[in-house]
């Protein structure tokens, strides 16, 4: 189970970034056009970027999917979870 250290929600951009580690970013992997996972040099997940929140968010294959789903449930109602 991953722990969300912090998050940044930009309602105007319809985006969310979830920090899962305080390690330095080394590379990112696009999972889909609306989902990206960032990694440190040693492969630790640093964070998850989600865009187009109001269109629904697919949580499958994301690290910390349950925790991110719980976080999405606390955001304004235009954000949804799929």
C-alpha positions as CSV (number, residue, x, y, z in Angstrom):
1,X,0.0,0.0,0.0
2,X,1.5,3.3,-1.1
3,X,1.1,6.5,1.0
4,X,0.1,9.8,-0.6
5,X,2.6,12.3,0.7
6,X,0.9,15.3,-0.9
7,X,-1.1,16.3,-3.9
8,X,-1.7,19.2,-6.2
9,X,-5.2,19.7,-7.7
10,X,-5.7,22.3,-10.4
11,X,-9.4,22.5,-11.0
12,X,-9.0,24.9,-13.9
13,X,-6.6,22.6,-15.7
14,X,-8.8,19.6,-14.7
15,X,-5.7,17.8,-13.4
16,X,-4.2,16.2,-10.3
17,X,-0.6,15.3,-9.4
18,X,-0.1,12.8,-6.5
19,X,3.3,12.6,-4.8
20,X,4.1,9.1,-3.6
21,X,7.8,9.6,-2.8
22,X,10.2,12.5,-2.1
23,X,12.9,11.0,-4.3
24,X,14.1,12.9,-7.3
25,X,12.3,12.5,-10.6
26,X,14.4,10.6,-13.2
27,X,11.9,9.5,-15.9
28,X,8.2,9.3,-16.7
29,X,6.0,6.7,-18.4
30,X,2.8,7.6,-20.2
31,X,0.2,5.0,-19.3
32,X,-2.5,6.7,-21.5
33,X,-3.0,10.2,-22.7
34,X,-4.6,11.1,-19.4
35,X,-2.3,9.2,-17.1
36,X,1.4,9.4,-16.4
37,X,3.6,7.8,-13.8
38,X,7.0,9.3,-12.7
39,X,9.9,7.3,-11.4
40,X,13.2,8.0,-9.5
41,X,16.5,6.6,-10.8
42,X,16.1,3.4,-8.7
43,X,12.6,2.8,-10.1
44,X,10.6,4.1,-7.1
45,X,7.3,5.7,-8.1
46,X,7.7,9.4,-7.4
47,X,4.2,10.5,-8.5
48,X,1.1,10.1,-10.7
49,X,-0.3,12.7,-13.0
50,X,-3.9,12.6,-14.0
51,X,-5.6,14.9,-16.5
52,X,-9.2,15.3,-17.8
53,X,-10.5,14.4,-14.3
54,X,-14.1,15.5,-15.1
55,X,-14.2,12.9,-17.9
56,X,-13.5,10.1,-15.4
57,X,-10.2,8.5,-14.2
58,X,-9.2,4.9,-15.0
59,X,-7.4,3.7,-11.9
60,X,-6.4,0.3,-13.3
61,X,-2.6,-0.3,-13.6
62,X,-1.8,2.8,-11.5
63,X,0.3,2.6,-8.4
64,X,-1.7,3.4,-5.2
65,X,-4.9,3.1,-7.2
66,X,-7.1,2.6,-4.1
67,X,-5.5,5.6,-2.3
68,X,-5.9,7.8,-5.4
69,X,-9.5,6.7,-5.7
70,X,-10.1,7.7,-2.1
71,X,-8.5,11.1,-2.8
72,X,-10.6,11.6,-5.9
73,X,-13.7,11.1,-3.9
74,X,-12.8,14.1,-1.7
75,X,-12.4,16.5,-4.7
76,X,-15.1,18.6,-6.2
77,X,-18.0,16.7,-7.8
78,X,-16.9,17.4,-11.4
79,X,-14.1,14.9,-10.8
80,X,-15.1,11.3,-11.2
81,X,-13.6,7.8,-10.7
82,X,-13.9,4.9,-13.2
